[in-house]
């Protein structure tokens, strides 16, 4: 996500706390938040494939495999 969009999210957040937002600004804020959350979700899903953990019984499990995604996919 471009820095400008993240800056705009922060700007709208500050304005909402200080003086409130217009209907158009609230709509823009909602769209930008959704885009940001989807980006975070995609990044987290990708990172799961790169994390191996050792479980209590001593087995090593890749988090991506544990939660339904095979390593390398």
C-alpha positions as CSV (number, residue, x, y, z in Angstrom):
1,X,0.0,0.0,0.0
2,X,1.4,3.4,-0.9
3,X,2.6,5.7,1.8
4,X,0.1,8.3,0.7
5,X,-2.8,6.0,1.4
6,X,-1.5,5.1,4.9
7,X,-0.9,8.8,5.6
8,X,-4.5,9.5,4.5
9,X,-5.9,6.8,6.8
10,X,-4.0,8.5,9.7
11,X,-5.2,11.9,8.7
12,X,-8.8,10.8,8.6
13,X,-8.4,9.1,12.0
14,X,-7.0,12.2,13.6
15,X,-9.7,14.3,12.0
16,X,-12.5,11.9,13.2
17,X,-11.2,12.3,16.7
18,X,-10.9,16.1,16.6
19,X,-13.9,17.3,14.6
20,X,-15.7,14.4,13.0
21,X,-15.9,13.3,9.3
22,X,-18.3,14.1,6.5
23,X,-20.2,11.2,5.0
24,X,-17.8,11.2,2.0
25,X,-14.8,11.1,4.3
26,X,-16.3,8.2,6.4
27,X,-16.8,6.3,3.1
28,X,-13.3,6.9,2.0
29,X,-11.9,5.9,5.4
30,X,-13.9,2.6,5.3
31,X,-12.5,1.8,1.8
32,X,-8.9,2.6,2.8
33,X,-9.2,0.5,5.9
34,X,-10.6,-2.4,4.0
35,X,-7.7,-2.2,1.5
36,X,-5.2,-2.0,4.3
37,X,-6.6,-4.9,6.2
38,X,-6.6,-7.1,3.1
39,X,-2.9,-6.2,2.6
40,X,-2.2,-7.2,6.2
41,X,-4.1,-10.5,5.8
42,X,-2.2,-11.4,2.6
43,X,1.2,-10.6,4.2
44,X,0.3,-12.7,7.3
45,X,-0.8,-15.6,5.1
46,X,2.5,-15.5,3.2
47,X,4.5,-15.4,6.4
48,X,2.8,-18.5,7.8
49,X,4.5,-20.5,5.1
50,X,7.9,-19.4,6.4
51,X,7.4,-20.2,10.1
52,X,8.2,-23.6,11.6
53,X,7.3,-24.3,15.2
54,X,8.1,-27.1,17.6
55,X,5.1,-28.5,19.3
56,X,5.0,-29.9,22.9
57,X,5.5,-33.4,21.7
58,X,8.7,-32.5,19.9
59,X,7.3,-32.5,16.3
60,X,8.2,-29.6,14.1
61,X,5.2,-28.2,12.2
62,X,5.1,-25.5,9.5
63,X,2.3,-23.0,10.5
64,X,1.2,-22.8,6.8
65,X,0.7,-26.6,6.8
66,X,-0.9,-26.6,10.2
67,X,-3.5,-24.0,9.1
68,X,-4.2,-25.6,5.7
69,X,-1.7,-24.2,3.3
70,X,1.3,-26.2,2.1
71,X,4.8,-24.8,2.3
72,X,5.8,-23.2,-1.0
73,X,2.2,-22.6,-2.3
